Amino acid sequence: MTAYDVRELLVRMVMRQHGGPLMRWRKVVGEIRVYPLSTHPHCNWRADPSGSVREVEAAERIIDQVSAQHPIVS
């Protein structure tokens, strides 16, 4: 998976569970930061959601699920 793939997966999952516009959830999820495997061997990406408390909580739950399933991206 690439960082783009992970972001799209996150956005679509959170939108499916909580509704609302796709573009809004893209803003909430934000960009995916990818780190080198040499310094982050267990999970080399990170997302820092921003928005309302409800939106951030929803995004963080999905981020936790996806990072457990797809810890390494390119």
PQR file of N, CA, C, O and H, with PARSE charges and radii, in Angstrom:
ATOM      1  N   MET A   1       0.832  -1.190   0.000 -0.4000 1.5000
ATOM      2  CA  MET A   1       0.000   0.000   0.000 -0.0000 2.0000
ATOM      3  C   MET A   1       0.873   1.249   0.000  0.5500 1.7000
ATOM      4  O   MET A   1       1.985   1.261   0.529 -0.5500 1.4000
ATOM      5  N   THR A   2       0.347   2.269  -0.594 -0.4000 1.5000
ATOM      6  CA  THR A   2       1.033   3.555  -0.585 -0.0000 2.0000
ATOM      7  C   THR A   2       0.347   4.471   0.431  0.5500 1.7000
ATOM      8  O   THR A   2      -0.723   4.145   0.946 -0.5500 1.4000
ATOM      9  H   THR A   2      -0.555   2.260  -1.024  0.4000 1.0000
ATOM     10  N   ALA A   3       0.959   5.599   0.711 -0.4000 1.5000
ATOM     11  CA  ALA A   3       0.352   6.575   1.616 -0.0000 2.0000
ATOM     12  C   ALA A   3      -0.989   7.050   1.065  0.5500 1.7000
ATOM     13  O   ALA A   3      -1.936   7.258   1.823 -0.5500 1.4000
ATOM     14  H   ALA A   3       1.828   5.864   0.293  0.4000 1.0000
ATOM     15  N   TYR A   4      -1.070   7.220  -0.250 -0.4000 1.5000
ATOM     16  CA  TYR A   4      -2.324   7.622  -0.884 -0.0000 2.0000
ATOM     17  C   TYR A   4      -3.402   6.570  -0.651  0.5500 1.7000
ATOM     18  O   TYR A   4      -4.538   6.907  -0.317 -0.5500 1.4000
ATOM     19  H   TYR A   4      -0.301   7.051  -0.866  0.4000 1.0000
ATOM     20  N   ASP A   5      -3.050   5.293  -0.828 -0.4000 1.5000
ATOM     21  CA  ASP A   5      -4.008   4.202  -0.618 -0.0000 2.0000
ATOM     22  C   ASP A   5      -4.522   4.187   0.818  0.5500 1.7000
ATOM     23  O   ASP A   5      -5.719   4.020   1.055 -0.5500 1.4000
ATOM     24  H   ASP A   5      -2.127   5.019  -1.099  0.4000 1.0000
ATOM     25  N   VAL A   6      -3.620   4.362   1.764 -0.4000 1.5000
ATOM     26  CA  VAL A   6      -4.012   4.366   3.174 -0.0000 2.0000
ATOM     27  C   VAL A   6      -4.954   5.531   3.455  0.5500 1.7000
ATOM     28  O   VAL A   6      -5.964   5.362   4.138 -0.5500 1.4000
ATOM     29  H   VAL A   6      -2.648   4.499   1.572  0.4000 1.0000
ATOM     30  N   ARG A   7      -4.634   6.693   2.942 -0.4000 1.5000
ATOM     31  CA  ARG A   7      -5.494   7.857   3.170 -0.0000 2.0000
ATOM     32  C   ARG A   7      -6.888   7.632   2.595  0.5500 1.7000
ATOM     33  O   ARG A   7      -7.888   7.912   3.256 -0.5500 1.4000
ATOM     34  H   ARG A   7      -3.813   6.830   2.387  0.4000 1.0000
ATOM     35  N   GLU A   8      -6.954   7.132   1.377 -0.4000 1.5000
ATOM     36  CA  GLU A   8      -8.255   6.876   0.754 -0.0000 2.0000
ATOM     37  C   GLU A   8      -9.041   5.824   1.528  0.5500 1.7000
ATOM     38  O   GLU A   8     -10.255   5.952   1.690 -0.5500 1.4000
ATOM     39  H   GLU A   8      -6.142   6.905   0.840  0.4000 1.0000
ATOM     40  N   LEU A   9      -8.365   4.795   2.002 -0.4000 1.5000
ATOM     41  CA  LEU A   9      -9.025   3.772   2.811 -0.0000 2.0000
ATOM     42  C   LEU A   9      -9.577   4.376   4.096  0.5500 1.7000
ATOM     43  O   LEU A   9     -10.720   4.109   4.468 -0.5500 1.4000
ATOM     44  H   LEU A   9      -7.379   4.691   1.870  0.4000 1.0000
ATOM     45  N   LEU A  10      -8.774   5.186   4.773 -0.4000 1.5000
ATOM     46  CA  LEU A  10      -9.221   5.847   6.002 -0.0000 2.0000
ATOM     47  C   LEU A  10     -10.447   6.722   5.738  0.5500 1.7000
ATOM     48  O   LEU A  10     -11.442   6.645   6.459 -0.5500 1.4000
ATOM     49  H   LEU A  10      -7.846   5.403   4.471  0.4000 1.0000
ATOM     50  N   VAL A  11     -10.365   7.540   4.718 -0.4000 1.5000
ATOM     51  CA  VAL A  11     -11.445   8.471   4.407 -0.0000 2.0000
ATOM     52  C   VAL A  11     -12.732   7.719   4.102  0.5500 1.7000
ATOM     53  O   VAL A  11     -13.796   8.076   4.607 -0.5500 1.4000
ATOM     54  H   VAL A  11      -9.556   7.603   4.132  0.4000 1.0000
ATOM     55  N   ARG A  12     -12.642   6.697   3.292 -0.4000 1.5000
ATOM     56  CA  ARG A  12     -13.844   5.955   2.900 -0.0000 2.0000
ATOM     57  C   ARG A  12     -14.435   5.168   4.068  0.5500 1.7000
ATOM     58  O   ARG A  12     -15.655   5.059   4.193 -0.5500 1.4000
ATOM     59  H   ARG A  12     -11.778   6.407   2.882  0.4000 1.0000
ATOM     60  N   MET A  13     -13.577   4.622   4.916 -0.4000 1.5000
ATOM     61  CA  MET A  13     -14.088   3.882   6.073 -0.0000 2.0000
ATOM     62  C   MET A  13     -14.801   4.804   7.057  0.5500 1.7000
ATOM     63  O   MET A  13     -15.886   4.483   7.542 -0.5500 1.4000
ATOM     64  H   MET A  13     -12.586   4.710   4.814  0.4000 1.0000
ATOM     65  N   VAL A  14     -14.194   5.939   7.349 -0.4000 1.5000
ATOM     66  CA  VAL A  14     -14.806   6.851   8.317 -0.0000 2.0000
ATOM     67  C   VAL A  14     -16.075   7.472   7.743  0.5500 1.7000
ATOM     68  O   VAL A  14     -17.037   7.712   8.472 -0.5500 1.4000
ATOM     69  H   VAL A  14     -13.313   6.200   6.955  0.4000 1.0000
ATOM     70  N   MET A  15     -16.078   7.729   6.452 -0.4000 1.5000
ATOM     71  CA  MET A  15     -17.280   8.277   5.823 -0.0000 2.0000
ATOM     72  C   MET A  15     -18.415   7.248   5.853  0.5500 1.7000
ATOM     73  O   MET A  15     -19.566   7.595   6.120 -0.5500 1.4000
ATOM     74  H   MET A  15     -15.296   7.534   5.860  0.4000 1.0000
ATOM     75  N   ARG A  16     -18.089   5.995   5.580 -0.4000 1.5000
ATOM     76  CA  ARG A  16     -19.099   4.938   5.597 -0.0000 2.0000
ATOM     77  C   ARG A  16     -19.706   4.778   6.992  0.5500 1.7000
ATOM     78  O   ARG A  16     -20.911   4.564   7.126 -0.5500 1.4000
ATOM     79  H   ARG A  16     -17.155   5.713   5.363  0.4000 1.0000
ATOM     80  N   GLN A  17     -18.874   4.883   8.023 -0.4000 1.5000
ATOM     81  CA  GLN A  17     -19.359   4.679   9.385 -0.0000 2.0000
ATOM     82  C   GLN A  17     -20.078   5.890   9.956  0.5500 1.7000
ATOM     83  O   GLN A  17     -20.993   5.742  10.766 -0.5500 1.4000
ATOM     84  H   GLN A  17     -17.896   5.057   7.914  0.4000 1.0000
ATOM     85  N   HIS A  18     -19.673   7.086   9.544 -0.4000 1.5000
ATOM     86  CA  HIS A  18     -20.200   8.301  10.184 -0.0000 2.0000
ATOM     87  C   HIS A  18     -20.934   9.239   9.232  0.5500 1.7000
ATOM     88  O   HIS A  18     -21.532  10.220   9.675 -0.5500 1.4000
ATOM     89  H   HIS A  18     -18.929   7.206   8.886  0.4000 1.0000
ATOM     90  N   GLY A  19     -20.898   8.958   7.948 -0.4000 1.5000
ATOM     91  CA  GLY A  19     -21.599   9.808   6.993 -0.0000 2.0000
ATOM     92  C   GLY A  19     -20.885  11.129   6.767  0.5500 1.7000
ATOM     93  O   GLY A  19     -19.806  11.374   7.307 -0.5500 1.4000
ATOM     94  H   GLY A  19     -20.413   8.161   7.588  0.4000 1.0000
ATOM     95  N   GLY A  20     -21.497  11.955   5.976 -0.4000 1.5000
ATOM     96  CA  GLY A  20     -20.930  13.261   5.684 -0.0000 2.0000
ATOM     97  C   GLY A  20     -20.193  13.267   4.358  0.5500 1.7000
ATOM     98  O   GLY A  20     -20.018  12.223   3.729 -0.5500 1.4000
ATOM     99  H   GLY A  20     -22.373  11.756   5.538  0.4000 1.0000
ATOM    100  N   PRO A  21     -19.763  14.449   3.938 -0.5600 1.5000
ATOM    101  CA  PRO A  21     -19.110  14.597   2.638  0.2800 2.0000
ATOM    102  C   PRO A  21     -17.682  14.023   2.615  0.5500 1.7000
ATOM    103  O   PRO A  21     -16.930  14.141   3.582 -0.5500 1.4000
ATOM    104  N   LEU A  22     -17.347  13.419   1.513 -0.4000 1.5000
ATOM    105  CA  LEU A  22     -16.023  12.841   1.312 -0.0000 2.0000
ATOM    106  C   LEU A  22     -14.926  13.887   1.484  0.5500 1.7000
ATOM    107  O   LEU A  22     -13.919  13.624   2.141 -0.5500 1.4000
ATOM    108  H   LEU A  22     -17.958  13.324   0.727  0.4000 1.0000
ATOM    109  N   MET A  23     -15.109  15.057   0.908 -0.4000 1.5000
ATOM    110  CA  MET A  23     -14.081  16.101   0.985 -0.0000 2.0000
ATOM    111  C   MET A  23     -13.838  16.556   2.426  0.5500 1.7000
ATOM    112  O   MET A  23     -12.707  16.863   2.803 -0.5500 1.4000
ATOM    113  H   MET A  23     -15.927  15.272   0.375  0.4000 1.0000
ATOM    114  N   ARG A  24     -14.899  16.596   3.223 -0.4000 1.5000
ATOM    115  CA  ARG A  24     -14.723  16.986   4.632 -0.0000 2.0000
ATOM    116  C   ARG A  24     -13.855  15.967   5.352  0.5500 1.7000
ATOM    117  O   ARG A  24     -12.963  16.348   6.109 -0.5500 1.4000
ATOM    118  H   ARG A  24     -15.818  16.346   2.916  0.4000 1.0000
ATOM    119  N   TRP A  25     -14.100  14.673   5.130 -0.4000 1.5000
ATOM    120  CA  TRP A  25     -13.311  13.645   5.804 -0.0000 2.0000
ATOM    121  C   TRP A  25     -11.871  13.638   5.300  0.5500 1.7000
ATOM    122  O   TRP A  25     -10.955  13.302   6.051 -0.5500 1.4000
ATOM    123  H   TRP A  25     -14.825  14.364   4.514  0.4000 1.0000
ATOM    124  N   ARG A  26     -11.663  14.006   4.037 -0.4000 1.5000
ATOM    125  CA  ARG A  26     -10.275  14.121   3.555 -0.0000 2.0000
ATOM    126  C   ARG A  26      -9.532  15.204   4.337  0.5500 1.7000
ATOM    127  O   ARG A  26      -8.364  15.035   4.686 -0.5500 1.4000
ATOM    128  H   ARG A  26     -12.407  14.279   3.428  0.4000 1.0000
ATOM    129  N   LYS A  27     -10.211  16.310   4.608 -0.4000 1.5000
ATOM    130  CA  LYS A  27      -9.588  17.380   5.395 -0.0000 2.0000
ATOM    131  C   LYS A  27      -9.334  16.926   6.825  0.5500 1.7000
ATOM    132  O   LYS A  27      -8.282  17.216   7.396 -0.5500 1.4000
ATOM    133  H   LYS A  27     -11.160  16.448   4.325  0.4000 1.0000
ATOM    134  N   VAL A  28     -10.289  16.219   7.399 -0.4000 1.5000
ATOM    135  CA  VAL A  28     -10.141  15.749   8.786 -0.0000 2.0000
ATOM    136  C   VAL A  28      -8.959  14.787   8.887  0.5500 1.7000
ATOM    137  O   VAL A  28      -8.115  14.940   9.770 -0.5500 1.4000
ATOM    138  H   VAL A  28     -11.143  15.984   6.935  0.4000 1.0000
ATOM    139  N   VAL A  29      -8.889  13.808   8.005 -0.4000 1.5000
ATOM    140  CA  VAL A  29      -7.803  12.821   8.057 -0.0000 2.0000
ATOM    141  C   VAL A  29      -6.464  13.489   7.761  0.5500 1.7000
ATOM    142  O   VAL A  29      -5.466  13.179   8.411 -0.5500 1.4000
ATOM    143  H   VAL A  29      -9.575  13.683   7.288  0.4000 1.0000
ATOM    144  N   GLY A  30      -6.427  14.387   6.803 -0.4000 1.5000
ATOM    145  CA  GLY A  30      -5.189  15.093   6.472 -0.0000 2.0000
ATOM    146  C   GLY A  30      -4.232  14.220   5.675  0.5500 1.7000
ATOM    147  O   GLY A  30      -4.614  13.175   5.147 -0.5500 1.4000
ATOM    148  H   GLY A  30      -7.238  14.639   6.275  0.4000 1.0000
ATOM    149  N   GLU A  31      -3.005  14.657   5.598 -0.4000 1.5000
ATOM    150  CA  GLU A  31      -1.975  13.938   4.855 -0.0000 2.0000
ATOM    151  C   GLU A  31      -1.391  12.821   5.712  0.5500 1.7000
ATOM    152  O   GLU A  31      -1.394  12.894   6.941 -0.5500 1.4000
ATOM    153  H   GLU A  31      -2.695  15.506   6.027  0.4000 1.0000
ATOM    154  N   ILE A  32      -0.897  11.799   5.050 -0.4000 1.5000
ATOM    155  CA  ILE A  32      -0.240  10.682   5.721 -0.0000 2.0000
ATOM    156  C   ILE A  32       1.260  10.939   5.682  0.5500 1.7000
ATOM    157  O   ILE A  32       1.836  11.170   4.620 -0.5500 1.4000
ATOM    158  H   ILE A  32      -0.895  11.739   4.052  0.4000 1.0000
ATOM    159  N   ARG A  33       1.876  10.896   6.845 -0.4000 1.5000
ATOM    160  CA  ARG A  33       3.331  11.051   6.921 -0.0000 2.0000
ATOM    161  C   ARG A  33       3.956   9.660   6.898  0.5500 1.7000
ATOM    162  O   ARG A  33       3.539   8.769   7.639 -0.5500 1.4000
ATOM    163  H   ARG A  33       1.407  10.708   7.708  0.4000 1.0000
ATOM    164  N   VAL A  34       4.945   9.487   6.055 -0.4000 1.5000
ATOM    165  CA  VAL A  34       5.637   8.208   5.946 -0.0000 2.0000
ATOM    166  C   VAL A  34       7.060   8.382   6.462  0.5500 1.7000
ATOM    167  O   VAL A  34       7.760   9.322   6.085 -0.5500 1.4000
ATOM    168  H   VAL A  34       5.284  10.210   5.453  0.4000 1.0000
ATOM    169  N   TYR A  35       7.480   7.457   7.337 -0.4000 1.5000
ATOM    170  CA  TYR A  35       8.798   7.500   7.948 -0.0000 2.0000
ATOM    171  C   TYR A  35       9.642   6.333   7.440  0.5500 1.7000
ATOM    172  O   TYR A  35       9.094   5.328   6.988 -0.5500 1.4000
ATOM    173  H   TYR A  35       6.911   6.694   7.643  0.4000 1.0000
ATOM    174  N   PRO A  36      10.961   6.452   7.508 -0.5600 1.5000
ATOM    175  CA  PRO A  36      11.825   5.363   7.052  0.2800 2.0000
ATOM    176  C   PRO A  36      11.651   4.110   7.924  0.5500 1.7000
ATOM    177  O   PRO A  36      11.457   4.207   9.136 -0.5500 1.4000
ATOM    178  N   LEU A  37      11.722   2.956   7.299 -0.4000 1.5000
ATOM    179  CA  LEU A  37      11.614   1.704   8.050 -0.0000 2.0000
ATOM    180  C   LEU A  37      12.774   1.507   9.015  0.5500 1.7000
ATOM    181  O   LEU A  37      12.639   0.797  10.011 -0.5500 1.4000
ATOM    182  H   LEU A  37      11.880   2.877   6.314  0.4000 1.0000
ATOM    183  N   SER A  38      13.905   2.126   8.728 -0.4000 1.5000
ATOM    184  CA  SER A  38      15.063   1.983   9.616 -0.0000 2.0000
ATOM    185  C   SER A  38      14.808   2.606  10.988  0.5500 1.7000
ATOM    186  O   SER A  38      15.375   2.159  11.986 -0.5500 1.4000
ATOM    187  H   SER A  38      14.015   2.703   7.919  0.4000 1.0000
ATOM    188  N   THR A  39      13.968   3.625  11.045 -0.4000 1.5000
ATOM    189  CA  THR A  39      13.671   4.268  12.330 -0.0000 2.0000
ATOM    190  C   THR A  39      12.281   3.904  12.869  0.5500 1.7000
ATOM    191  O   THR A  39      12.000   4.108  14.050 -0.5500 1.4000
ATOM    192  H   THR A  39      13.508   3.988  10.235  0.4000 1.0000
ATOM    193  N   HIS A  40      11.424   3.371  12.012 -0.4000 1.5000
ATOM    194  CA  HIS A  40      10.052   3.002  12.410 -0.0000 2.0000
ATOM    195  C   HIS A  40       9.711   1.621  11.833  0.5500 1.7000
ATOM    196  O   HIS A  40       8.903   1.522  10.910 -0.5500 1.4000
ATOM    197  H   HIS A  40      11.653   3.205  11.052  0.4000 1.0000
ATOM    198  N   PRO A  41      10.319   0.559  12.369 -0.5600 1.5000
ATOM    199  CA  PRO A  41      10.140  -0.765  11.759  0.2800 2.0000
ATOM    200  C   PRO A  41       8.763  -1.396  11.966  0.5500 1.7000
ATOM    201  O   PRO A  41       8.396  -2.303  11.219 -0.5500 1.4000
ATOM    202  N   HIS A  42       8.001  -0.948  12.944 -0.4000 1.5000
ATOM    203  CA  HIS A  42       6.717  -1.593  13.237 -0.0000 2.0000
ATOM    204  C   HIS A  42       5.527  -0.917  12.560  0.5500 1.7000
ATOM    205  O   HIS A  42       4.554  -1.583  12.210 -0.5500 1.4000
ATOM    206  H   HIS A  42       8.299  -0.211  13.550  0.4000 1.0000
ATOM    207  N   CYS A  43       5.597   0.368  12.379 -0.4000 1.5000
ATOM    208  CA  CYS A  43       4.546   1.119  11.691 -0.0000 2.0000
ATOM    209  C   CYS A  43       5.197   2.396  11.174  0.5500 1.7000
ATOM    210  O   CYS A  43       5.613   3.248  11.959 -0.5500 1.4000
ATOM    211  H   CYS A  43       6.388   0.910  12.663  0.4000 1.0000
ATOM    212  N   ASN A  44       5.284   2.526   9.862 -0.4000 1.5000
ATOM    213  CA  ASN A  44       6.067   3.644   9.315 -0.0000 2.0000
ATOM    214  C   ASN A  44       5.224   4.798   8.789  0.5500 1.7000
ATOM    215  O   ASN A  44       5.697   5.589   7.973 -0.5500 1.4000
ATOM    216  H   ASN A  44       4.946   1.834   9.224  0.4000 1.0000
ATOM    217  N   TRP A  45       3.980   4.901   9.248 -0.4000 1.5000
ATOM    218  CA  TRP A  45       3.166   6.029   8.817 -0.0000 2.0000
ATOM    219  C   TRP A  45       2.362   6.580   9.986  0.5500 1.7000
ATOM    220  O   TRP A  45       2.175   5.936  11.018 -0.5500 1.4000
ATOM    221  H   TRP A  45       3.595   4.258   9.910  0.4000 1.0000
ATOM    222  N   ARG A  46       1.894   7.818   9.766 -0.4000 1.5000
ATOM    223  CA  ARG A  46       1.136   8.491  10.810 -0.0000 2.0000
ATOM    224  C   ARG A  46       0.161   9.474  10.166  0.5500 1.7000
ATOM    225  O   ARG A  46       0.462  10.102   9.152 -0.5500 1.4000
ATOM    226  H   ARG A  46       2.046   8.341   8.927  0.4000 1.0000
ATOM    227  N   ALA A  47      -1.001   9.587  10.774 -0.4000 1.5000
ATOM    228  CA  ALA A  47      -1.983  10.585  10.367 -0.0000 2.0000
ATOM    229  C   ALA A  47      -2.319  11.416  11.587  0.5500 1.7000
ATOM    230  O   ALA A  47      -2.466  10.875  12.683 -0.5500 1.4000
ATOM    231  H   ALA A  47      -1.246   9.076  11.598  0.4000 1.0000
ATOM    232  N   ASP A  48      -2.441  12.704  11.418 -0.4000 1.5000
ATOM    233  CA  ASP A  48      -2.804  13.618  12.500 -0.0000 2.0000
ATOM    234  C   ASP A  48      -4.116  14.307  12.136  0.5500 1.7000
ATOM    235  O   ASP A  48      -4.115  15.383  11.538 -0.5500 1.4000
ATOM    236  H   ASP A  48      -2.321  13.144  10.528  0.4000 1.0000
ATOM    237  N   PRO A  49      -5.235  13.679  12.501 -0.5600 1.5000
ATOM    238  CA  PRO A  49      -6.525  14.261  12.125  0.2800 2.0000
ATOM    239  C   PRO A  49      -6.776  15.590  12.827  0.5500 1.7000
ATOM    240  O   PRO A  49      -6.274  15.844  13.922 -0.5500 1.4000
ATOM    241  N   SER A  50      -7.563  16.425  12.168 -0.4000 1.5000
ATOM    242  CA  SER A  50      -7.958  17.696  12.777 -0.0000 2.0000
ATOM    243  C   SER A  50      -9.399  17.982  12.391  0.5500 1.7000
ATOM    244  O   SER A  50      -9.865  17.582  11.324 -0.5500 1.4000
ATOM    245  H   SER A  50      -7.971  16.218  11.278  0.4000 1.0000
ATOM    246  N   GLY A  51     -10.086  18.669  13.264 -0.4000 1.5000
ATOM    247  CA  GLY A  51     -11.498  18.985  13.045 -0.0000 2.0000
ATOM    248  C   GLY A  51     -12.187  19.075  14.394  0.5500 1.7000
ATOM    249  O   GLY A  51     -11.554  19.385  15.404 -0.5500 1.4000
ATOM    250  H   GLY A  51      -9.708  18.993  14.131  0.4000 1.0000
ATOM    251  N   SER A  52     -13.468  18.807  14.410 -0.4000 1.5000
ATOM    252  CA  SER A  52     -14.202  18.831  15.674 -0.0000 2.0000
ATOM    253  C   SER A  52     -13.797  17.617  16.516  0.5500 1.7000
ATOM    254  O   SER A  52     -13.190  16.674  16.011 -0.5500 1.4000
ATOM    255  H   SER A  52     -13.982  18.555  13.590  0.4000 1.0000
ATOM    256  N   VAL A  53     -14.134  17.655  17.775 -0.4000 1.5000
ATOM    257  CA  VAL A  53     -13.801  16.550  18.670 -0.0000 2.0000
ATOM    258  C   VAL A  53     -14.402  15.249  18.150  0.5500 1.7000
ATOM    259  O   VAL A  53     -13.734  14.214  18.142 -0.5500 1.4000
ATOM    260  H   VAL A  53     -14.627  18.422  18.186  0.4000 1.0000
ATOM    261  N   ARG A  54     -15.648  15.298  17.722 -0.4000 1.5000
ATOM    262  CA  ARG A  54     -16.329  14.105  17.197 -0.0000 2.0000
ATOM    263  C   ARG A  54     -15.624  13.571  15.954  0.5500 1.7000
ATOM    264  O   ARG A  54     -15.440  12.362  15.812 -0.5500 1.4000
ATOM    265  H   ARG A  54     -16.190  16.138  17.729  0.4000 1.0000
ATOM    266  N   GLU A  55     -15.231  14.469  15.061 -0.4000 1.5000
ATOM    267  CA  GLU A  55     -14.558  14.055  13.834 -0.0000 2.0000
ATOM    268  C   GLU A  55     -13.191  13.433  14.118  0.5500 1.7000
ATOM    269  O   GLU A  55     -12.833  12.409  13.537 -0.5500 1.4000
ATOM    270  H   GLU A  55     -15.380  15.451  15.177  0.4000 1.0000
ATOM    271  N   VAL A  56     -12.442  14.053  15.006 -0.4000 1.5000
ATOM    272  CA  VAL A  56     -11.112  13.542  15.338 -0.0000 2.0000
ATOM    273  C   VAL A  56     -11.221  12.174  16.010  0.5500 1.7000
ATOM    274  O   VAL A  56     -10.454  11.267  15.687 -0.5500 1.4000
ATOM    275  H   VAL A  56     -12.733  14.885  15.479  0.4000 1.0000
ATOM    276  N   GLU A  57     -12.157  12.017  16.933 -0.4000 1.5000
ATOM    277  CA  GLU A  57     -12.344  10.720  17.595 -0.0000 2.0000
ATOM    278  C   GLU A  57     -12.718   9.638  16.585  0.5500 1.7000
ATOM    279  O   GLU A  57     -12.196   8.525  16.643 -0.5500 1.4000
ATOM    280  H   GLU A  57     -12.780  12.754  17.195  0.4000 1.0000
ATOM    281  N   ALA A  58     -13.612   9.961  15.670 -0.4000 1.5000
ATOM    282  CA  ALA A  58     -14.024   8.999  14.646 -0.0000 2.0000
ATOM    283  C   ALA A  58     -12.834   8.614  13.775  0.5500 1.7000
ATOM    284  O   ALA A  58     -12.624   7.434  13.494 -0.5500 1.4000
ATOM    285  H   ALA A  58     -14.037  10.865  15.624  0.4000 1.0000
ATOM    286  N   ALA A  59     -12.064   9.595  13.351 -0.4000 1.5000
ATOM    287  CA  ALA A  59     -10.906   9.328  12.494 -0.0000 2.0000
ATOM    288  C   ALA A  59      -9.852   8.518  13.244  0.5500 1.7000
ATOM    289  O   ALA A  59      -9.268   7.600  12.668 -0.5500 1.4000
ATOM    290  H   ALA A  59     -12.235  10.554  13.579  0.4000 1.0000
ATOM    291  N   GLU A  60      -9.598   8.828  14.490 -0.4000 1.5000
ATOM    292  CA  GLU A  60      -8.578   8.110  15.260 -0.0000 2.0000
ATOM    293  C   GLU A  60      -8.938   6.645  15.463  0.5500 1.7000
ATOM    294  O   GLU A  60      -8.055   5.787  15.444 -0.5500 1.4000
ATOM    295  H   GLU A  60     -10.072   9.573  14.958  0.4000 1.0000
ATOM    296  N   ARG A  61     -10.213   6.345  15.658 -0.4000 1.5000
ATOM    297  CA  ARG A  61     -10.624   4.938  15.785 -0.0000 2.0000
ATOM    298  C   ARG A  61     -10.314   4.171  14.492  0.5500 1.7000
ATOM    299  O   ARG A  61      -9.813   3.048  14.531 -0.5500 1.4000
ATOM    300  H   ARG A  61     -10.930   7.042  15.674  0.4000 1.0000
ATOM    301  N   ILE A  62     -10.616   4.784  13.366 -0.4000 1.5000
ATOM    302  CA  ILE A  62     -10.349   4.141  12.081 -0.0000 2.0000
ATOM    303  C   ILE A  62      -8.840   4.050  11.834  0.5500 1.7000
ATOM    304  O   ILE A  62      -8.361   3.033  11.332 -0.5500 1.4000
ATOM    305  H   ILE A  62     -11.023   5.696  13.333  0.4000 1.0000
ATOM    306  N   ILE A  63      -8.103   5.074  12.172 -0.4000 1.5000
ATOM    307  CA  ILE A  63      -6.644   5.062  12.004 -0.0000 2.0000
ATOM    308  C   ILE A  63      -6.041   3.913  12.792  0.5500 1.7000
ATOM    309  O   ILE A  63      -5.159   3.221  12.284 -0.5500 1.4000
ATOM    310  H   ILE A  63      -8.491   5.900  12.580  0.4000 1.0000
ATOM    311  N   ASP A  64      -6.492   3.694  14.014 -0.4000 1.5000
ATOM    312  CA  ASP A  64      -5.988   2.584  14.833 -0.0000 2.0000
ATOM    313  C   ASP A  64      -6.260   1.240  14.161  0.5500 1.7000
ATOM    314  O   ASP A  64      -5.390   0.369  14.142 -0.5500 1.4000
ATOM    315  H   ASP A  64      -7.209   4.256  14.426  0.4000 1.0000
ATOM    316  N   GLN A  65      -7.445   1.071  13.618 -0.4000 1.5000
ATOM    317  CA  GLN A  65      -7.799  -0.180  12.944 -0.0000 2.0000
ATOM    318  C   GLN A  65      -6.928  -0.409  11.711  0.5500 1.7000
ATOM    319  O   GLN A  65      -6.389  -1.497  11.510 -0.5500 1.4000
ATOM    320  H   GLN A  65      -8.151   1.779  13.634  0.4000 1.0000
ATOM    321  N   VAL A  66      -6.802   0.617  10.902 -0.4000 1.5000
ATOM    322  CA  VAL A  66      -6.055   0.485   9.649 -0.0000 2.0000
ATOM    323  C   VAL A  66      -4.560   0.305   9.917  0.5500 1.7000
ATOM    324  O   VAL A  66      -3.901  -0.462   9.215 -0.5500 1.4000
ATOM    325  H   VAL A  66      -7.240   1.501  11.066  0.4000 1.0000
ATOM    326  N   SER A  67      -4.020   0.991  10.908 -0.4000 1.5000
ATOM    327  CA  SER A  67      -2.589   0.840  11.184 -0.0000 2.0000
ATOM    328  C   SER A  67      -2.270  -0.558  11.704  0.5500 1.7000
ATOM    329  O   SER A  67      -1.156  -1.045  11.509 -0.5500 1.4000
ATOM    330  H   SER A  67      -4.555   1.614  11.479  0.4000 1.0000
ATOM    331  N   ALA A  68      -3.222  -1.208  12.358 -0.4000 1.5000
ATOM    332  CA  ALA A  68      -3.000  -2.596  12.797 -0.0000 2.0000
ATOM    333  C   ALA A  68      -3.006  -3.548  11.607  0.5500 1.7000
ATOM    334  O   ALA A  68      -2.279  -4.541  11.602 -0.5500 1.4000
ATOM    335  H   ALA A  68      -4.127  -0.813  12.516  0.4000 1.0000
ATOM    336  N   GLN A  69      -3.824  -3.250  10.598 -0.4000 1.5000
ATOM    337  CA  GLN A  69      -3.909  -4.107   9.421 -0.0000 2.0000
ATOM    338  C   GLN A  69      -2.842  -3.804   8.371  0.5500 1.7000
ATOM    339  O   GLN A  69      -2.391  -4.703   7.661 -0.5500 1.4000
ATOM    340  H   GLN A  69      -4.414  -2.443  10.603  0.4000 1.0000
ATOM    341  N   HIS A  70      -2.444  -2.546   8.277 -0.4000 1.5000
ATOM    342  CA  HIS A  70      -1.488  -2.109   7.251 -0.0000 2.0000
ATOM    343  C   HIS A  70      -0.421  -1.218   7.909  0.5500 1.7000
ATOM    344  O   HIS A  70      -0.431  -0.002   7.719 -0.5500 1.4000
ATOM    345  H   HIS A  70      -2.810  -1.816   8.853  0.4000 1.0000
ATOM    346  N   PRO A  71       0.493  -1.816   8.676 -0.5600 1.5000
ATOM    347  CA  PRO A  71       1.462  -0.982   9.397  0.2800 2.0000
ATOM    348  C   PRO A  71       2.568  -0.388   8.525  0.5500 1.7000
ATOM    349  O   PRO A  71       3.191   0.603   8.904 -0.5500 1.4000
ATOM    350  N   ILE A  72       2.811  -0.983   7.371 -0.4000 1.5000
ATOM    351  CA  ILE A  72       3.905  -0.532   6.515 -0.0000 2.0000
ATOM    352  C   ILE A  72       3.341  -0.041   5.177  0.5500 1.7000
ATOM    353  O   ILE A  72       2.585  -0.750   4.513 -0.5500 1.4000
ATOM    354  H   ILE A  72       2.304  -1.789   7.063  0.4000 1.0000
ATOM    355  N   VAL A  73       3.718   1.172   4.796 -0.4000 1.5000
ATOM    356  CA  VAL A  73       3.337   1.724   3.497 -0.0000 2.0000
ATOM    357  C   VAL A  73       4.587   2.160   2.752  0.5500 1.7000
ATOM    358  O   VAL A  73       5.667   2.295   3.325 -0.5500 1.4000
ATOM    359  H   VAL A  73       4.332   1.748   5.336  0.4000 1.0000
ATOM    360  N   SER A  74       4.405   2.376   1.457 -0.4000 1.5000
ATOM    361  CA  SER A  74       5.558   2.835   0.662 -0.0000 2.0000
ATOM    362  C   SER A  74       5.304   4.234   0.165  0.5500 1.7000
ATOM    363  O   SER A  74       6.148   4.808  -0.523 -0.5500 1.4000
ATOM    364  H   SER A  74       3.527   2.267   0.990  0.4000 1.0000
TER
END
